[in-house]
Amino acid sequence: MAERRLRVDTPKGPVSALLSGPEGRPILALAHGAGGDMRTAFLDDFADGLSAADVSCLRFNFPYSE
């Protein structure tokens, strides 16, 4: 699955983000929990599953996890 790295501006500063999945399809925004970041194995697998279902996924880090 191809991933596109992004930077998203927030009131607390920019954060890293990943956009994956097919272009022109619905996008699900997926946030991580307090114990990790957007690159946990669970979120990687979840994004892969969404892509297989023809749904794109936007994952991002919260400012405290940058």
Accessible surface in RSA format (square Angstrom, percent):
REM  Atomic radii and reference values for relative SASA: ProtOr
REM  Chains: A
REM  Algorithm: Lee & Richards
REM  Probe-radius: 1.40
REM  Slices: 20
REM RES _ NUM      All-atoms   Total-Side   Main-Chain    Non-polar    All polar
REM                ABS   REL    ABS   REL    ABS   REL    ABS   REL    ABS   REL
RES MET A   1   104.88  54.3  20.06  13.3  84.82 201.9  36.10  30.7  68.78  91.1
RES ALA A   2    90.34  83.1  68.12 105.1  22.22  50.5  78.14 110.0  12.21  32.3
RES GLU A   3    63.07  36.2  30.53  23.1  32.54  77.5  14.35  27.8  48.72  39.8
RES ARG A   4   152.97  64.2 148.90  75.9   4.08   9.7  56.35  77.0  96.62  58.6
RES ARG A   5   198.06  83.2 173.99  88.7  24.07  57.3  58.67  80.2 139.39  84.5
RES LEU A   6    47.48  26.4  38.10  27.3   9.38  23.6  44.27  31.1   3.21   8.6
RES ARG A   7   145.83  61.2 115.98  59.1  29.85  71.1  66.98  91.5  78.85  47.8
RES VAL A   8    58.24  38.3  55.22  50.0   3.02   7.3  58.24  50.6   0.00   0.0
RES ASP A   9   125.36  87.8 100.62 100.2  24.74  58.5  34.68  81.6  90.68  90.4
RES THR A  10    43.84  31.2  27.24  27.6  16.60  39.6  32.80  44.0  11.05  16.7
RES PRO A  11   147.05 107.2 102.47  93.4  44.58 162.1 115.33  95.2  31.72 197.1
RES LYS A  12   171.23  83.5 136.53  83.8  34.70  82.6  90.38  81.3  80.85  86.1
RES GLY A  13    25.52  31.5   0.00   N/A  25.52  31.5  23.47  64.4   2.05   4.6
RES PRO A  14    71.01  51.8  61.96  56.5   9.05  32.9  61.96  51.2   9.05  56.3
RES VAL A  15     3.16   2.1   3.16   2.9   0.00   0.0   3.16   2.7   0.00   0.0
RES SER A  16    25.87  21.9  25.87  34.5   0.00   0.0  11.44  24.4  14.43  20.2
RES ALA A  17     1.05   1.0   0.00   0.0   1.04   2.4   0.00   0.0   1.04   2.8
RES LEU A  18     3.52   2.0   3.38   2.4   0.14   0.3   3.38   2.4   0.14   0.4
RES LEU A  19    45.01  25.1  42.20  30.2   2.81   7.1  42.20  29.6   2.81   7.6
RES SER A  20     3.26   2.8   0.37   0.5   2.89   6.7   2.67   5.7   0.59   0.8
RES GLY A  21    27.55  34.0   0.00   N/A  27.55  34.0   5.64  15.5  21.90  49.0
RES PRO A  22    40.58  29.6  27.64  25.2  12.94  47.0  38.87  32.1   1.72  10.7
RES GLU A  23   171.91  98.7 143.22 108.4  28.69  68.3  62.30 120.5 109.62  89.5
RES GLY A  24    81.70 100.7   0.00   N/A  81.70 100.7  44.54 122.2  37.15  83.2
RES ARG A  25   108.99  45.8  96.59  49.2  12.40  29.5  17.04  23.3  91.95  55.7
RES PRO A  26    80.92  59.0  67.32  61.4  13.60  49.4  79.88  65.9   1.05   6.5
RES ILE A  27   104.45  59.4  70.14  52.3  34.31  82.7  70.86  51.0  33.59  91.2
RES LEU A  28    71.07  39.6  67.11  48.0   3.97  10.0  71.05  49.9   0.03   0.1
RES ALA A  29    71.61  65.8  44.57  68.8  27.03  61.5  44.77  63.0  26.84  71.1
RES LEU A  30    26.67  14.9  25.77  18.4   0.91   2.3  26.27  18.4   0.41   1.1
RES ALA A  31    48.88  44.9  26.80  41.4  22.07  50.2  26.80  37.7  22.07  58.5
RES HIS A  32    12.96   7.1   1.67   1.2  11.28  28.9   4.25   4.4   8.71  10.1
RES GLY A  33    51.61  63.6   0.00   N/A  51.61  63.6  39.08 107.2  12.53  28.1
RES ALA A  34    93.07  85.6  63.68  98.3  29.39  66.9  64.02  90.2  29.05  77.0
RES GLY A  35    87.05 107.3   0.00   N/A  87.05 107.3  44.82 123.0  42.23  94.6
RES GLY A  36    27.35  33.7   0.00   N/A  27.35  33.7  20.52  56.3   6.83  15.3
RES ASP A  37    50.34  35.3  49.14  48.9   1.20   2.8   6.74  15.9  43.60  43.5
RES MET A  38    14.09   7.3  14.09   9.3   0.00   0.0  14.09  12.0   0.00   0.0
RES ARG A  39   107.57  45.2  91.58  46.7  15.99  38.1  43.26  59.1  64.31  39.0
RES THR A  40    48.72  34.7  40.74  41.3   7.98  19.0  46.07  61.9   2.66   4.0
RES ALA A  41    77.27  71.0  64.85 100.1  12.43  28.3  69.11  97.3   8.17  21.6
RES PHE A  42   139.51  69.8 130.98  81.1   8.53  22.2 135.85  82.4   3.66  10.5
RES LEU A  43     8.73   4.9   8.73   6.2   0.00   0.0   8.73   6.1   0.00   0.0
RES ASP A  44    35.07  24.6  34.94  34.8   0.13   0.3  15.81  37.2  19.26  19.2
RES ASP A  45    96.16  67.4  87.79  87.4   8.38  19.8  27.49  64.7  68.67  68.5
RES PHE A  46    82.43  41.2  72.32  44.8  10.12  26.3  80.48  48.8   1.95   5.6
RES ALA A  47     0.76   0.7   0.00   0.0   0.76   1.7   0.00   0.0   0.76   2.0
RES ASP A  48    66.80  46.8  60.87  60.6   5.93  14.0  26.29  61.9  40.51  40.4
RES GLY A  49    41.93  51.7   0.00   N/A  41.93  51.7  35.01  96.1   6.92  15.5
RES LEU A  50    30.61  17.0  28.80  20.6   1.81   4.6  29.46  20.7   1.15   3.1
RES SER A  51    30.28  25.6  20.44  27.3   9.84  22.7   3.50   7.5  26.78  37.5
RES ALA A  52    95.04  87.4  49.99  77.1  45.05 102.5  62.65  88.2  32.39  85.8
RES ALA A  53    68.12  62.6  40.93  63.2  27.18  61.8  52.68  74.2  15.44  40.9
RES ASP A  54    67.02  46.9  64.78  64.5   2.24   5.3  26.40  62.1  40.62  40.5
RES VAL A  55    36.80  24.2  36.47  33.0   0.33   0.8  36.47  31.7   0.33   0.9
RES SER A  56     4.90   4.1   4.90   6.5   0.00   0.0   1.60   3.4   3.30   4.6
RES CYS A  57     0.64   0.5   0.53   0.6   0.11   0.3   0.53   1.3   0.11   0.1
RES LEU A  58    47.31  26.4  47.31  33.8   0.00   0.0  47.31  33.2   0.00   0.0
RES ARG A  59     0.23   0.1   0.23   0.1   0.00   0.0   0.00   0.0   0.23   0.1
RES PHE A  60    50.42  25.2  50.31  31.2   0.11   0.3  50.31  30.5   0.11   0.3
RES ASN A  61    11.69   8.1  11.26  10.9   0.42   1.0   0.00   0.0  11.69  11.3
RES PHE A  62    66.50  33.3  66.18  41.0   0.32   0.8  66.50  40.3   0.00   0.0
RES PRO A  63    52.33  38.1  37.42  34.1  14.91  54.2  38.96  32.2  13.36  83.0
RES TYR A  64   140.37  65.5 100.78  57.3  39.59 103.0 106.33  79.9  34.04  42.0
RES SER A  65    31.68  26.8   6.34   8.5  25.34  58.4  14.60  31.1  17.07  23.9
RES GLU A  66    98.37  56.5  35.83  27.1  62.54 148.9  48.01  92.9  50.36  41.1
END  Absolute sums over single chains surface
CHAIN  1 A     4234.8       3047.7       1187.1       2589.5       1645.3
END  Absolute sums over all chains
TOTAL          4234.8       3047.7       1187.1       2589.5       1645.3
